[in-house]
Amino acid sequence: MKRRQFLQTCALGAVSFSLPTWAASCPLLNQTVRTLDDDKEVNLCATYGGQVVLVVNTASYCGFTPQFKGLEKLYADYQSQGFAVLGFPSNDFAQDPKDEKQIKDFCEMTYGVKFPMFAKTRVRKDDADPLFKTLATAAGGDYPSWNFHKYLIGRDGKLFGSYGSTTTPAALQPIIEKALAAHA
């Protein structure tokens, strides 16, 4: 076996063997979701486990839509320290009727969004998808009551906090810094 094949085999084995460990270490993110406007499936735990993660339900036609700019700033400022913003568009509050390509283009062209965006999802209590049910349960039943609700997950995989729409990205900066410093 050539050295390269050997290293690939070892790496694949290590990843496969440790998947259950990742799942156990980040139960809030143990979900597979589809990226926005394509069919790429992403296991959130495998991809973002061990990082500080801000999960946000977004909308294109909301009074809080300008928060995209602040979310992108947080992502740009802290990504190198192990921080990610994950955006989940939702039309649950009738403010994002666009299709996924239109949403992606809007976010990129209007706000320069580079943080990961995922497929349109349901976030309201009765119809919430598994990720938002899991996050809301961890937050004591705090489901999004409007667009731009935010869940902050620490490096340890536990919920660090749940924040309503009126909490701006700038207001989260010291909280994110505290989360990044914890378990570093």
C-alpha positions in Angstrom: 0.0 0.0 0.0 1.4 3.4 -0.9 2.0 5.9 1.8 -0.8 8.2 0.6 -3.4 5.4 0.5 -2.3 4.3 3.9 -2.7 7.8 5.3 -6.1 8.2 3.7 -7.2 4.8 5.1 -6.0 5.8 8.6 -7.8 9.2 8.4 -11.0 7.6 7.2 -10.9 5.0 10.0 -10.2 7.6 12.6 -13.1 9.8 11.4 -15.5 6.8 11.2 -14.4 5.5 14.6 -14.9 8.9 16.3 -18.3 9.8 14.9 -20.2 8.3 17.9 -17.9 10.3 20.1 -18.7 13.5 18.3 -22.4 12.8 18.6 -22.1 12.2 22.3 -20.1 15.4 22.8 -22.5 17.7 21.0 -26.0 16.3 21.3 -27.6 19.7 20.4 -25.9 19.6 17.0 -26.3 15.9 16.3 -28.3 16.7 13.2 -27.8 16.4 9.4 -29.0 19.3 7.4 -28.9 20.4 3.8 -27.0 23.5 2.8 -28.9 26.4 1.2 -29.7 26.0 -2.5 -28.0 22.7 -3.1 -28.2 19.1 -2.1 -25.1 18.9 0.1 -25.8 17.2 3.5 -23.8 18.4 6.5 -23.6 16.7 9.9 -23.5 19.7 12.2 -21.8 17.9 15.0 -19.0 16.5 12.8 -18.5 19.9 11.2 -18.9 22.3 14.1 -18.5 20.2 17.2 -15.9 21.7 19.6 -16.7 25.2 18.3 -18.8 28.0 19.7 -21.9 28.1 17.4 -24.6 30.7 17.0 -27.7 29.2 15.4 -30.1 31.8 14.0 -33.4 31.6 12.2 -33.4 34.2 9.5 -35.8 36.0 7.1 -35.3 38.3 4.1 -38.3 40.6 4.7 -38.1 41.3 8.4 -37.4 44.5 10.4 -34.5 42.5 11.9 -33.1 41.5 8.5 -30.3 44.1 8.8 -28.9 41.9 11.6 -27.3 39.9 8.8 -24.6 42.5 8.7 -23.9 42.2 12.4 -23.9 38.4 12.2 -21.5 38.5 9.3 -19.2 40.8 11.4 -19.3 38.4 14.3 -18.4 35.5 12.0 -15.6 37.4 10.4 -14.2 38.6 13.7 -14.3 35.3 15.6 -14.2 32.5 13.0 -10.5 32.0 13.4 -11.0 31.4 17.2 -13.4 28.5 16.6 -16.7 30.4 16.2 -19.5 29.8 13.6 -22.7 31.4 12.7 -25.3 29.0 11.2 -28.2 30.6 9.4 -31.5 28.8 8.9 -34.1 30.8 6.7 -37.7 30.3 7.7 -41.0 31.5 6.4 -42.8 30.5 9.6 -43.5 34.2 10.2 -44.4 34.9 6.6 -41.3 37.0 6.0 -39.2 34.8 3.7 -41.4 33.6 0.8 -38.4 33.5 -1.5 -37.0 30.2 -2.9 -33.6 29.1 -1.7 -31.6 30.5 -4.6 -33.2 33.9 -4.1 -32.5 33.8 -0.4 -28.9 32.8 -1.0 -28.4 35.6 -3.6 -30.1 38.1 -1.4 -27.9 37.3 1.6 -24.7 37.3 -0.4 -25.4 40.4 -2.5 -27.2 42.6 0.1 -25.3 41.8 3.2 -22.1 40.0 2.0 -23.1 36.9 4.0 -20.3 34.3 4.0 -21.3 32.3 7.1 -23.0 28.9 6.4 -26.7 29.1 5.4 -28.9 26.0 5.4 -32.1 24.9 3.8 -35.4 26.7 4.7 -36.7 25.2 7.9 -39.6 25.2 10.4 -38.9 26.8 13.8 -42.3 27.3 15.5 -43.1 25.0 18.4 -45.8 22.8 16.8 -43.9 22.3 13.5 -40.3 22.8 14.4 -37.7 20.7 12.7 -35.5 18.4 14.9 -32.7 20.9 15.3 -34.9 23.7 16.6 -36.9 21.3 18.8 -33.7 20.2 20.4 -32.4 23.7 20.9 -35.7 25.0 22.3 -36.0 22.0 24.7 -32.5 22.7 25.9 -33.6 26.4 26.4 -36.5 25.4 28.6 -39.1 25.6 25.8 -37.8 28.9 24.4 -38.9 28.5 20.7 -38.4 31.4 18.3 -41.3 33.7 18.6 -40.0 35.7 15.6 -37.2 35.9 13.1 -33.6 36.2 14.2 -33.9 34.2 17.4 -30.4 33.1 18.4 -29.1 30.0 20.2 -25.5 30.0 21.4 -23.8 26.7 21.9 -20.6 26.4 23.8 -17.5 24.4 22.9 -18.7 21.7 25.3 -21.8 21.2 23.2 -24.2 22.6 25.8 -26.5 25.5 25.3 -24.8 28.7 26.4 -27.9 30.9 25.9 -31.0 31.7 24.0 -31.7 35.2 22.8 -34.7 36.8 21.2 -34.9 38.8 18.0 -34.3 42.2 19.7 -30.9 41.0 21.0 -28.5 42.4 18.4 -25.3 40.7 17.2 -23.3 43.5 18.8 -24.9 42.8 22.1 -23.8 39.2 21.9 -20.1 40.0 21.3 -19.1 39.9 25.0 -21.1 36.7 25.5 -19.4 35.1 22.6 -16.0 36.1 23.9 -16.9 34.5 27.2 -18.1 31.3 25.5 -14.9 31.2 23.4 -12.7 31.6 26.5 -14.6 28.8 28.3 -13.2 25.3 27.8 -10.5 26.8 25.5 
